[in-house]
Amino acid sequence: MQSGHATLQQGNLLTTIAGSVGDNIQRDDITIQGFRVLSKLNAQRDISPLDGVILSVLRARWNTNTLTPQLCSQGHLYRREMYIAGTILDSQEVIQIIQLTAEVIKGHFAWLTRLRHLSPVPRSWIEEKTGPMAEHRSFLQTGSLWLQEIAIDSMSNWSFLNKLTTELILETMVLMQDDPITCSNCMGTLYLLSSEEKICGKITGLGGVGKIVDLLPRQFPDGNGLGSVPGSIYGRYSKLLRDWEGMKRRWALHSK
């Protein structure tokens, strides 16, 4: 008797699964369950109709204005699980992920900026952490994480990342300076990109040094540095500071 996995590899069952997950009228919970199934199948790339299904679903939902924060974050999560299990990111999928993520970040950056103008400081915690503002913040957090992972995946991705997202990452980091997760994601991507002299110069030219210098004191307003950071997010802040120190060294070398 063949194993269940081998049986799934045959016939039209995988194609049926792919078509079902890609159905744009499915409820979010059903689509996410489909993502979960895809991440467990881990079929071979050269014979699998599952390649690109998650990305195509996210793109279709974005194009029809039906992409929700939960679907976006779960799509990223399960595509990452597939990657860890062996389903690689080819160059075309990487380009499409960068393009889609850049569009999503730009769109929700603009919406969050408008909402903040309509509700100026001081805002209540509820205004910022719940409702429409929280939804836009979630998209920026997921998008910044996906860009960082693309940068980590391969140096070959850096050129396209730089072309579409360097300035956007800087702006997002400033807008989301009260969110250590998004700030850390953005700083980590900038740190990797700054390894290339040309990109390092671009970051400097965009005022990256000044923006980060202005941002860091706001992360530690009491002046106690990491000593004031709760244990639950200590790692994020610690990484942010390490990336900043590394970038300072690179900028110093670049300016000589």
C-alpha positions as CSV (number, residue, x, y, z in Angstrom):
1,M,0.0,0.0,0.0
2,Q,1.3,3.4,-0.9
3,S,1.8,6.0,1.8
4,G,-0.8,8.8,2.1
5,H,1.8,11.4,0.9
6,A,2.6,9.3,-2.2
7,T,-1.0,8.9,-3.0
8,L,-1.6,12.7,-2.7
9,Q,1.2,13.2,-5.3
10,Q,-0.8,11.3,-7.9
11,G,-3.9,12.1,-10.0
12,N,-5.6,15.5,-9.8
13,L,-6.0,15.7,-6.1
14,L,-3.2,18.3,-5.6
15,T,-4.6,20.4,-8.5
16,T,-8.1,20.3,-6.8
17,I,-6.6,21.4,-3.5
18,A,-4.7,24.2,-5.2
19,G,-7.8,25.4,-7.0
20,S,-9.9,25.3,-3.8
21,V,-7.4,27.3,-1.8
22,G,-7.2,29.8,-4.6
23,D,-10.9,30.4,-4.7
24,N,-11.2,34.1,-4.0
25,I,-14.7,33.8,-2.5
26,Q,-13.7,31.5,0.4
27,R,-13.9,32.8,4.0
28,D,-10.6,33.6,5.6
29,D,-10.7,30.7,8.0
30,I,-11.2,28.2,5.2
31,T,-8.4,29.7,3.1
32,I,-6.1,29.7,6.1
33,Q,-6.9,26.0,6.7
34,G,-6.0,25.5,3.0
35,F,-2.6,27.2,3.7
36,R,-2.1,24.9,6.6
37,V,-2.7,21.8,4.4
38,L,-0.2,23.1,1.8
39,S,2.5,23.6,4.4
40,K,2.1,20.0,5.5
41,L,2.1,18.4,2.1
42,N,5.6,19.7,1.1
43,A,5.4,18.3,-2.4
44,Q,8.3,18.2,-4.8
45,R,8.6,21.5,-6.7
46,D,9.1,20.0,-10.1
47,I,5.8,18.1,-10.1
48,S,3.6,20.1,-7.7
49,P,0.7,22.4,-8.7
50,L,1.0,24.0,-5.3
51,D,3.9,26.2,-6.1
52,G,2.9,29.9,-5.8
53,V,-0.6,29.2,-4.5
54,I,-0.3,31.2,-1.3
55,L,1.3,34.1,-3.1
56,S,-1.4,34.1,-5.8
57,V,-4.1,34.1,-3.2
58,L,-2.6,37.0,-1.4
59,R,-2.2,38.9,-4.7
60,A,-5.8,38.2,-5.7
61,R,-7.1,39.4,-2.3
62,W,-5.0,42.5,-2.5
63,N,-6.1,43.3,-6.0
64,T,-9.8,43.0,-4.9
65,N,-9.4,44.9,-1.7
66,T,-10.3,41.8,0.4
67,L,-6.9,41.1,2.0
68,T,-7.2,41.0,5.8
69,P,-4.5,41.3,8.4
70,Q,-5.0,37.7,9.5
71,L,-4.9,36.3,6.0
72,C,-1.8,38.3,5.2
73,S,0.1,37.2,8.4
74,Q,-1.0,33.5,8.1
75,G,-0.1,33.5,4.4
76,H,3.4,34.6,5.3
77,L,3.6,32.1,8.2
78,Y,2.6,29.1,6.1
79,R,4.8,30.1,3.1
80,R,7.7,30.3,5.6
81,E,6.8,26.8,6.9
82,M,6.9,25.5,3.3
83,Y,10.3,27.1,2.8
84,I,11.7,25.6,6.0
85,A,10.4,22.2,4.9
86,G,12.2,22.5,1.6
87,T,9.9,24.4,-0.8
88,I,12.4,27.0,-2.0
89,L,11.8,30.5,-3.2
90,D,12.7,30.9,-6.8
91,S,13.7,34.2,-8.3
92,Q,10.3,34.9,-9.9
93,E,8.4,34.2,-6.6
94,V,10.9,36.5,-4.7
95,I,10.3,39.3,-7.1
96,Q,6.5,38.9,-6.8
97,I,6.7,38.8,-3.0
98,I,8.7,42.0,-2.9
99,Q,6.4,43.7,-5.4
100,L,3.3,42.7,-3.5
101,T,4.7,43.5,0.0
102,A,5.9,46.9,-1.2
103,E,2.4,47.7,-2.5
104,V,0.8,46.5,0.8
105,I,3.1,48.5,3.0
106,K,2.7,51.6,0.8
107,G,-1.1,51.3,0.9
108,H,-1.4,50.8,4.6
109,F,1.3,53.3,5.4
110,A,-0.8,55.9,3.7
111,W,-4.0,54.9,5.5
112,L,-2.3,54.8,8.9
113,T,-0.8,58.3,8.3
114,R,-4.2,59.7,7.3
115,L,-5.9,58.2,10.5
116,R,-3.2,59.6,12.7
117,H,-3.7,63.1,11.2
118,L,-7.4,62.7,11.9
119,S,-6.7,61.7,15.5
120,P,-3.7,63.8,16.5
121,V,-1.5,63.2,19.6
122,P,-2.3,62.5,22.4
123,R,-4.1,59.4,21.2
124,S,-5.5,56.8,23.6
125,W,-4.0,53.3,23.7
126,I,-7.3,52.0,22.4
127,E,-7.2,54.3,19.3
128,E,-3.7,53.1,18.4
129,K,-3.9,49.4,19.3
130,T,-7.4,48.5,18.2
131,G,-9.8,49.1,15.3
132,P,-8.6,50.4,11.9
133,M,-5.2,51.7,13.2
134,A,-4.4,48.2,14.5
135,E,-5.2,46.6,11.2
136,H,-2.9,48.9,9.3
137,R,-0.2,48.4,11.9
138,S,-0.5,44.6,11.5
139,F,0.0,44.8,7.7
140,L,3.2,46.9,8.2
141,Q,4.5,44.5,10.8
142,T,4.0,41.4,8.6
143,G,5.3,43.2,5.5
144,S,8.5,44.4,7.3
145,L,9.1,40.8,8.5
146,W,8.7,39.3,5.1
147,L,11.1,41.8,3.5
148,Q,13.7,41.1,6.2
149,E,13.4,37.3,5.5
150,I,13.8,37.9,1.8
151,A,17.0,39.9,2.5
152,I,18.3,37.1,4.8
153,D,17.4,34.4,2.2
154,S,20.0,35.5,-0.4
155,M,22.2,38.5,-1.3
156,S,20.9,38.1,-4.9
157,N,17.6,39.6,-3.6
158,W,19.2,42.8,-2.4
159,S,19.3,44.7,-5.6
160,F,15.5,44.4,-6.2
161,L,14.8,45.0,-2.5
162,N,16.9,48.2,-2.7
163,K,15.1,49.4,-5.8
164,L,11.6,49.0,-4.5
165,T,11.8,49.3,-0.7
166,T,14.9,51.1,0.8
167,E,13.1,54.4,1.2
168,L,9.9,52.7,2.2
169,I,11.6,50.7,4.9
170,L,13.1,53.9,6.4
171,E,9.8,55.7,6.4
172,T,8.0,52.7,7.9
173,M,10.6,52.5,10.7
174,V,9.9,56.2,11.6
175,L,6.2,55.8,11.4
176,M,6.2,52.7,13.5
177,Q,8.8,53.9,16.0
178,D,6.6,52.8,18.9
179,D,6.5,49.2,17.7
180,P,9.8,47.4,18.6
181,I,8.9,44.4,16.3
182,T,8.4,46.5,13.1
183,C,11.4,48.7,14.0
184,S,13.6,45.7,14.5
185,N,12.4,44.2,11.2
186,C,13.2,47.4,9.3
187,M,16.6,47.9,11.0
188,G,17.6,44.3,10.3
189,T,16.8,44.7,6.6
190,L,18.7,48.0,6.4
191,Y,21.6,46.5,8.2
192,L,21.8,43.7,5.6
193,L,21.4,46.0,2.6
194,S,24.0,48.4,3.9
195,S,26.6,45.7,3.4
196,E,26.7,46.8,-0.2
197,E,28.5,50.1,-0.5
198,K,26.2,51.5,-3.1
199,I,23.1,50.8,-1.0
200,C,24.9,52.1,2.1
201,G,25.4,55.4,0.3
202,K,21.7,55.5,-0.7
203,I,20.6,55.0,2.9
204,T,22.9,57.8,4.0
205,G,21.6,60.0,1.2
206,L,18.0,59.4,2.3
207,G,18.9,60.7,5.7
208,G,19.0,57.3,7.2
209,V,21.6,58.1,9.8
210,G,19.6,61.1,11.2
211,K,16.3,59.2,11.2
212,I,17.8,56.3,13.2
213,V,19.6,58.6,15.6
214,D,16.3,60.4,16.2
215,L,14.5,57.1,16.7
216,L,16.7,55.4,19.2
217,P,16.2,57.7,22.2
218,R,12.4,57.3,21.7
219,Q,12.9,53.5,22.1
220,F,14.5,54.1,25.5
221,P,12.9,57.3,26.8
222,D,14.0,56.9,30.4
223,G,17.7,56.8,29.3
224,N,18.3,53.4,30.9
225,G,18.9,51.6,27.6
226,L,18.2,47.9,27.6
227,G,17.8,48.0,31.4
228,S,14.4,49.4,31.0
229,V,13.1,46.9,28.4
230,P,10.6,44.2,29.5
231,G,12.0,40.7,29.1
232,S,9.3,39.8,26.6
233,I,10.7,42.1,24.0
234,Y,14.3,42.4,25.2
235,G,15.6,40.3,22.3
236,R,14.0,42.7,19.8
237,Y,15.6,45.8,21.3
238,S,18.9,44.1,21.8
239,K,19.0,43.1,18.1
240,L,18.0,46.7,17.1
241,L,20.9,48.1,19.0
242,R,23.4,45.5,17.5
243,D,22.2,46.3,14.0
244,W,22.6,50.0,14.7
245,E,26.1,49.6,15.9
246,G,27.0,47.6,12.8
247,M,25.5,50.2,10.5
248,K,27.4,53.0,12.2
249,R,30.7,51.1,11.5
250,R,29.7,50.7,7.8
251,W,28.7,54.4,7.5
252,A,32.0,55.4,9.0
253,L,33.9,53.4,6.5
254,H,31.7,54.7,3.6
255,S,32.3,58.3,4.6
256,K,36.1,58.0,4.4
